[in-house]
Amino acid sequence: MPVSNRTIKLTMAQALVKHLASQYVETEKGEERLCGGGFAIFGHGNVICLGEALYQHRDALPLWRGQNEQSMALAAVAYGKKKLRKRFMFATASAGPGTTNMVTAAAVAHSNRLPLLMLCGDIYATRLPDPVLQQVEHFANPTISVNDSFKAVTRYWDRIMHPAQIIQSLPTAIATMLDPADCGPAFIGLPQDVQGWAYDYPVEFFEKRIHRIRQQSPDIRDINDAVAVISKAKRPLIIAGGGVQYSEATEELKLFAEKHGIAVVETIAGRSNMLFEHPLNCGAIGVTGSNSANNLAEKADVILAIGTRLQDFTTGSWTAFAREAKIVTVNVSRFDAGKHMSLPVVGDAKLSIRLLDHALASYQAPSEWTDLARKERASWNTYINDNISPTDRAGTNRPISYAQVIGAINTLCEPKDRIVAAAGGLPSELAANWRTKGIGTIDVEYGFSCMGYEIAGGWGARIAQEEDEPHQNTIVFVGDGSYLIQNSDIYSSVLTGKKLIIIVCDNGGFAVINKLQNNTGNASFATLIKDSRLAIEPFSVDFEAHSRAMGANAETVNSITELKEAFHRAKVADRTYVICIKVDAYEGWTGEGHAWWEIGTSEVSERESIREAHANIERGRTRQRPGI
């Protein structure tokens, strides 16, 4: 290629990929390439120019062929989570429905504050051939394309109308994805003609750059305000969220809790911040929580919330805490730190915990409060022991439940095996029943609660995991409903040699939503397969045969004993292994540990059961904290 002393002539697509390949990041392993590669489904909108550029850099930026645009972007999201937001992957789609398929994945990344770079084909900048294939025309605004739909679910959005624009746009997109406070998905629309236009780029644009993840120190005045509140606490409680892991502050959290005798409860995103065996780990909090955590939360006089956005499942729609309880929130994001009239400490979790620890000096939570926390923890563990058992106290076999399946796999997995799940009933059951063996080993996508994340996320997590812990397993829990929504990355995992162990729990439809229907006085309707509008007798999908058709090893088991035996076979298998088991749609749900959750119920109904359920929900509202 022609090169001057200060510029290099490249197409916009070539320059974009070359710049991306020259970015590195400091990690605990040293310098690593910032972008771990990407996922692609090529079409006319991205295959010719962007595809050519990616081919030139196929060794530096490994490209994985996707089966579905949404699932490949979800895989990229899971990769970013496993890498603790220090590295990311891109996803590229063409100019029409392939691109819009990724809107859901963008929302998952946005809700969970995770990095994802989307590079998608767009309409022609010249507009000369309009209307083109897959173009959605807006009569009064020709600047709008389907890519504008991503504006609601991205932290950064741009459309490149001239090759020079990426000199500003691409570094800004990267900076957004690496910023702990603003982290989220970035979208760059690439008009099909502009991708191939050439420009004399400055050579500095392609020089190696090493990024560092910013650690924002909190204002010492905020630390002092927080200490003034915490030091007077008689019943303090720590809520640990996903931000603790992203800040790599799990050790600081543990030492802080031990020194000051403060019990720790976890959000779903914060599951595996502490090991199960730690005596101050008092379980998951909130709607999908534990009696131990929720009983402590409603009695606590000071809540120290670290690295959590305080979603309604964590706060029980703001009923989980006493009205008079003071909340101190440590978060690198100003937006999250100031929620619900909290006393905010805006800063990195690791740095903030260290400063709080130093300023609190010898403060200790009263021993009677810490003793109560240990009793609550012990009581909950006794309940879980019974809950995951295949037999009741009389030794009689119970219907197979999610809890039993989870308990069985939990006993057999290795400490660094990674658990992936999402949406439906499994997040609640995992939050309650899973006993953490390794720090940072659980990925339950519940920020956007996206059915279909499970297997795709497992594939992305496996790609990341093989870079760090190649001998550990990636274990996916998925229900039959989510499996049917998105399963094609079983095929992807087999083709790419990224082995997964997938546990398919078949309860005959969307059983957890059927439970919600019934619990609110409604009749079962269009949630379980058998209660849907059907032309024939309902039947179960042969998930074993379906998985085998995509190249996986698979078997169906009929008991927890058989499940354990199958899991041993799966661990030594040479490729993705799918284990299918039927679980009961009605019995065996974890009945304890739930906080109140605000849901919309019918104020007027002909059904008495619905009116009663509405009245019951409204009674719970009286405990809701006021605030914004």
MIFI-408052 format. One record per residue (C-alpha): x negated, y, z. Coordinates in steps of 0.001 Angstrom, whole numbers, padded with zeros to 6 digits, always signed. Example, Ala and Ser with C-alpha at 12.3 -4.5 7.8 and 13.67 -1.06 7.14 Angstrom:
! residues 2
-012300-004500+007800;-013670-001060+007140;
! end
This chain:
! residues 628
+000000+000000+000000;-001271+003509-000729;-002704+005107+002396;-003908+008663+002894;-006140+009753+005732;-003120+010633+007901;-000004+009008+006376;+001164+005691+005025;+003918+005349+002442;+006548+002822+003525;+010228+002236+003130;+012347+003215+006084;+013000-000474+006886;+009286-001313+006685;+008390+001605+008952;+011063+000658+011487;+009836-002918+011805;+006153-001925+011777;+006747+000541+014622;+008708-002057+016590;+005879-004571+016190;+003339-002075+017577;+005116-001576+020919;+003834-003337+024050;+004788-003311+027722;+002928-003878+030957;+004212-006930+032855;+002892-009188+035580;+001303-011261+032774;-000556-008238+031398;+000280-006626+028071;+003117-008279+026174;+004856-007322+022980;+007859-005246+023995;+010233-006790+021473;+010433-010559+021772;+011777-010886+018234;+015326-010954+017042;+018374-012721+015729;+019743-012279+012240;+022639-013150+010033;+021779-011636+006683;+024249-010163+004232;+024052-007690+001404;+023785-004827+003915;+020559-005969+005573;+018939-008863+003703;+017138-007041+000900;+015219-004179+002514;+015325-004927+006253;+014959-008645+005524;+011841-007984+003458;+010319-005918+006274;+011104-008561+008888;+009540-011244+006697;+006276-009285+006658;+006234-009304+010489;+007730-012767+011054;+004793-013857+013244;+004736-010776+015470;+008540-010590+015713;+009958-014138+015547;+013321-014175+013818;+016027-016656+014790;+018899-017365+012419;+022245-017005+014168;+025511-018814+013537;+027784-015999+014708;+026948-012313+015070;+028535-011970+018480;+026808-015029+019884;+023370-014120+018569;+023666-010659+020149;+024780-012316+023403;+021687-014490+023212;+019608-011317+022955;+021385-009920+026022;+020596-013059+028032;+016960-012820+026938;+016783-009247+028239;+018277-010292+031563;+015830-013164+032016;+012996-010727+031285;+014315-008358+033988;+014842-005619+031365;+011098-005370+030663;+011455-006863+027181;+014292-007006+024687;+015347-008599+021420;+017166-007133+018438;+020155-008414+016507;+020817-007498+012898;+023986-007907+010880;+025247-006714+007514;+027599-003839+006777;+031086-005076+007619;+032723-007770+009762;+029347-009201+010735;+028518-005916+012383;+031883-005457+014086;+031535-008968+015493;+028791-007542+017717;+030950-004933+019450;+031802-007386+022231;+028138-008220+022796;+027341-004509+022951;+030009-004127+025645;+028444-006982+027627;+025045-005270+027497;+026573-001885+028328;+028574-003143+031323;+025619-005077+032713;+023038-002318+032076;+020963-004619+029840;+018804-003835+026788;+019894-004852+023294;+018792-003295+020007;+021292-003577+017166;+020096-002881+013613;+023069-002966+011267;+023722-002129+007655;+025829+000958+006951;+027554+002858+004119;+025470+004551+001409;+024041+007943+002325;+024547+009221-001244;+028194+008080-001305;+027808+007670-005056;+029131+004078-005219;+031975+004631-002715;+034072+002753-001828;+031714-000170-001481;+032195-003748-000388;+033369-003934+003253;+033669-000151+003579;+036537+001065+005766;+037583+004423+004325;+038807+007302+006463;+040676+009676+004220;+039900+012842+006203;+036387+011984+007383;+034007+010227+004987;+031219+010172+007602;+032999+007467+009610;+032147+003807+009121;+032900+000711+011159;+029621+001360+012955;+031206+004312+014738;+033090+001729+016814;+029863+001106+018726;+029788+004611+020192;+032005+003518+023094;+029761+000607+024060;+026204+001873+023595;+023802+004059+025557;+022207+005303+022341;+023718+005547+018849;+022373+006913+015589;+022813+006578+011843;+019639+007068+009772;+020467+009329+006832;+016842+010080+005892;+013701+007926+006345;+012009+010568+008504;+014717+010326+011143;+013373+007091+012628;+010266+008961+013773;+012510+010519+016407;+015354+008021+016651;+013547+004719+017150;+011307+005826+020052;+014348+007387+021724;+016296+004148+021386;+013374+002228+022893;+013018+004727+025736;+016718+004362+026524;+016493+000584+026727;+013472+000826+029045;+014869+003495+031344;+016042+001839+034594;+018779+004436+035076;+020087+004561+031504;+019297+001005+030404;+021778-000423+027968;+022306-001238+024301;+021010+000929+021454;+022600+000937+018010;+020955+002172+014824;+022996+002223+011640;+020928+001665+008500;+022581+002862+005264;+021838+000379+002538;+020171+002874+000219;+018160+004620+002930;+016669+001286+004030;+014737+001184+000757;+013806+004849+000493;+010094+005555+000978;+008435+008240+003067;+004898+009240+004010;+004846+008275+007687;+002140+009527+010059;-000228+006702+010925;+000159+007585+014610;+003699+006234+014412;+002268+002739+014054;-000515+002855+016592;-000312+000424+019476;+001610+001880+022397;+001808+000389+025871;+004978+001176+027810;+005442+001108+031565;+008802+000682+033242;+009391+003813+035271;+009708+003461+039043;+011565+006488+040309;+010718+007474+043864;+013702+008720+045888;+013857+012179+047400;+012482+011928+050924;+015363+014090+052146;+017812+011441+050930;+015753+008771+052689;+015901+010776+055912;+019684+011204+055589;+020081+007464+055036;+017888+006612+058004;+019904+008958+060226;+023001+006877+059402;+021447+003389+059445;+019551+003939+062700;+022843+004513+064525;+024491+001406+063076;+025848-001176+065480;+027037-003492+062714;+024890-002895+059575;+025222-005003+056433;+023211-005071+053203;+024927-005660+049857;+022248-006743+047361;+023029-006360+043661;+021337-007177+040374;+019212-004032+040579;+017174-005685+043331;+015946-008229+040790;+015333-005708+038006;+013182-003698+040416;+011418-006927+041477;+012323-006017+045035;+013518-009412+046291;+010494-009813+048572;+010942-006291+049946;+014623-007040+050563;+013765-010211+052482;+011106-008544+054626;+013351-005543+055318;+016227-007772+056413;+013946-009879+058621;+012245-006927+060284;+015494-005128+061113;+017692-008180+061657;+020274-007157+059045;+022400-009756+057276;+022416-009729+053470;+025349-010500+051189;+025129-010707+047409;+027130-009508+044429;+027639-011850+041478;+024889-010039+039548;+022766-010230+042680;+023195-013960+043249;+019790-015525+043889;+018308-012377+045450;+017678-014595+048487;+017287-018321+048893;+020230-020181+050364;+018102-021478+053226;+017289-017997+054525;+019148-017500+057836;+020134-013908+056964;+021656-014862+053605;+025365-014702+054394;+026764-015502+050973;+028586-013788+048141;+030884-010850+048820;+034218-009783+047419;+037033-011290+045407;+034853-014217+044331;+032984-014272+047615;+032740-016137+050889;+034439-015906+054256;+031076-015212+055862;+030308-012175+053691;+033827-010784+053687;+034336-011216+057427;+031129-009288+058062;+031984-006609+055503;+035319-005778+057081;+033655-005343+060499;+030492-003502+059402;+030112+000139+060402;+027310+000865+057901;+027005-000699+054433;+023628-000418+052704;+024383-001165+049034;+021201-001735+047026;+021146-002030+043242;+024877-002550+042741;+027455-000599+040784;+030110-001619+043345;+032496-003204+040887;+035997-004067+042127;+035120-007759+042522;+032402-006684+044950;+034514-004197+046914;+037797-006120+046844;+039186-003116+044954;+037833-001082+047890;+039620-003068+050597;+036624-005160+051705;+035272-002503+054079;+036677-000743+057099;+037963+002722+056275;+035595+004313+058774;+032522+002403+057525;+029758+004585+056119;+028241+003536+052805;+024632+004271+051884;+023897+003457+048255;+020411+002908+046844;+020416+002966+043073;+018122+004212+040354;+021209+005526+038559;+022685+008760+039896;+026055+007687+038484;+026110+004467+040516;+024506+005918+043641;+027238+008458+044247;+030299+006240+043916;+033150+006420+046382;+031712+009231+048462;+028641+007174+049328;+025536+008763+050781;+023265+008414+047731;+019595+007494+047591;+018659+007850+043937;+015568+005814+043269;+013934+002492+042480;+015030-000285+044829;+011510-001477+045669;+010200+001991+046469;+013365+002963+048336;+013377-000161+050522;+009750+000420+051464;+010440+004043+052431;+013570+003103+054382;+011658+000365+056155;+008867+002723+057189;+011251+005459+058331;+013457+003048+060313;+010369+001988+062251;+011380-000456+064997;+015150-000250+064476;+016860-003603+065041;+020485-004493+064486;+022080-005482+067814;+021459-009156+068525;+025155-009919+069060;+025862-008687+065499;+023068-010766+064002;+024279-013774+066009;+027774-013268+064612;+026334-013197+061089;+024592-016519+061679;+027805-018060+063038;+029774-016847+060028;+027125-018275+057719;+027181-021642+059499;+030965-021798+059379;+030998-021042+055649;+028351-023670+054955;+030478-026240+056783;+033404-025296+054577;+031306-025600+051415;+029993-028995+052490;+033574-030175+052592;+034610-028245+049478;+032031-029846+047188;+032595-033359+048511;+034387-035782+046161;+036244-037221+049153;+038243-035654+051965;+037493-036161+055642;+039398-039444+055598;+037212-040710+052764;+039954-040509+050143;+038945-039513+046613;+040010-036014+045617;+040830-034762+042119;+037611-033663+040385;+037071-029911+040823;+034692-027219+039638;+033255-027151+043176;+032399-030849+043090;+030730-030511+039686;+028735-027499+040868;+027716-029214+044093;+026521-032317+042250;+024346-030408+039786;+023070-028149+042560;+021650-031110+044463;+019781-032406+041412;+018415-029262+039772;+014888-027932+040267;+014165-024636+042069;+013306-022728+038885;+016046-024164+036673;+018136-021315+035240;+021929-021351+035615;+024077-019606+032989;+027845-019110+033176;+030493-016473+032497;+034173-015587+032787;+037059-017869+033670;+037046-019809+036927;+033388-020826+036983;+031901-017495+038196;+034045-017584+041318;+033251-021222+041993;+029528-020733+041401;+029444-017644+043622;+031056-019581+046441;+029508-023021+046098;+026048-022685+044522;+023149-022828+046952;+020227-020868+045576;+016963-022811+045328;+014916-020264+043382;+014851-016459+043322;+016389-014900+040219;+017616-018164+038725;+021314-017388+038237;+022883-015544+035281;+026640-015301+035747;+027953-012733+033267;+030780-011062+035161;+030137-007409+034390;+032246-007716+031219;+033496-011232+032027;+032912-012399+028477;+034169-015821+027521;+031806-017242+024933;+028664-015867+026571;+027782-019183+028185;+026218-021294+025425;+024922-018312+023443;+023464-016838+026617;+021926-020173+027427;+020147-020193+024061;+018741-016693+024617;+017773-017508+028194;+016020-020655+027000;+013941-018690+024493;+012874-016386+027322;+012390-019196+029808;+010076-021173+027529;+007759-018159+027435;+007482-018198+031248;+008574-021581+032633;+008616-024057+029733;+009035-027124+031941;+012176-025926+033724;+015747-026566+032629;+018363-024144+031361;+021730-025344+032655;+024959-023977+031191;+028333-024341+032916;+031218-023775+030514;+034937-024406+030563;+036850-025912+027676;+038427-022544+026875;+035096-020751+026537;+033611-023699+024675;+036312-023425+022013;+035800-019669+021741;+032090-019990+021003;+030045-023161+020715;+027955-022934+017547;+024739-022222+019418;+024653-025860+020448;+023610-026281+016832;+021216-023316+017147;+019573-024803+020222;+019043-028155+018510;+017675-026594+015309;+015232-024381+017203;+014148-026944+019775;+015462-024845+022686;+016919-027576+024844;+019956-026824+027001;+021840-028963+029493;+025500-028050+029041;+028179-029088+031516;+031614-028841+029877;+034412-028745+032447;+037695-029513+030686;+040784-028445+032632;+043171-028273+029712;+043115-024603+028808;+042700-021322+030635;+043403-022854+034019;+042187-019996+036208;+044548-017592+034438;+047329-020133+034857;+046503-020045+038572;+046761-016250+038491;+050115-016527+036713;+051437-018910+039345;+050014-016921+042264;+051873-013829+041063;+055182-015660+040788;+055043-016231+037047;+055794-019455+035236;+052940-021228+033446;+053064-019840+029924;+050504-019978+027068;+047535-020460+029405;+047291-024239+029746;+047442-026007+026397;+050410-028099+027477;+052401-024962+028323;+051803-023320+024957;+053884-023264+021778;+052974-026560+020139;+054119-028582+017148;+052812-031894+018524;+051998-033462+021851;+049013-031715+023461;+045689-033513+023302;+042181-032924+024548;+039332-032026+022238;+036656-034688+022000;+033868-032403+023162;+031391-035261+023147;+031956-036011+019464;+032005-032331+018601;+028664-031748+020336;+027133-034779+018676;+028241-033408+015308;+026012-030399+015984;+023032-032615+016710;+023142-032699+020508;+023037-035725+022726;+026363-035977+024526;+028427-038176+026787;+031694-038076+028678;+031799-038976+032362;+034750-039730+034604;+033424-039271+038135;+030925-037242+040122;+028738-040338+040453;+028686-040724+036668;+027985-036986+036332;+024874-037298+038482;+023655-040293+036496;+024233-038431+033231;+022369-035386+034523;+019288-037515+035178;+019447-038674+031551;+019901-035094+030363;+016810-033902+032219;+014538-036331+030351;+016236-035980+026964;+014323-034447+024051;+017084-032114+022919;+020214-030313+024050;+022387-032606+026141;+026114-032034+026653;+027956-033683+029554;+031750-033532+029408;+033969-034033+032433;+037653-033422+033101;+038463-031292+036135;+041860-030751+037697;+043726-027621+036628;+045669-027305+039887;+043774-028932+042764;+040345-028252+044152;+040018-024520+043631;+037954-022870+046360;+040742-021585+048553;+038683-019570+051000;+036433-016553+050645;+038601-014256+048553;+039023-010539+049149;+042118-008645+047987;+042057-007678+044319;+044186-004990+042742;+046159-006383+039837;+049133-004981+038022;+052303-006741+039150;+055886-006191+038059;+057751-003839+040359;+061080-004960+038865;+061876-008520+037803;+064758-010957+037589;+062554-013599+039217;+062495-013582+043004;+059038-015182+043014;+057643-012230+041069;+059272-009697+043373;+057818-011503+046398;+054357-011618+044857;+054532-007905+044054;+055472-007084+047647;+052617-009216+048939;+050076-007490+046681;+051354-004090+047755;+050861-004977+051416;+047185-005519+050712;+046933-002032+049242;+047328-000492+052701;+043702-001436+053441;+042340+000361+050377;+039760+003051+051101;+040519+006499+049682;+037931+007985+047381;+036831+008466+043814;
! end
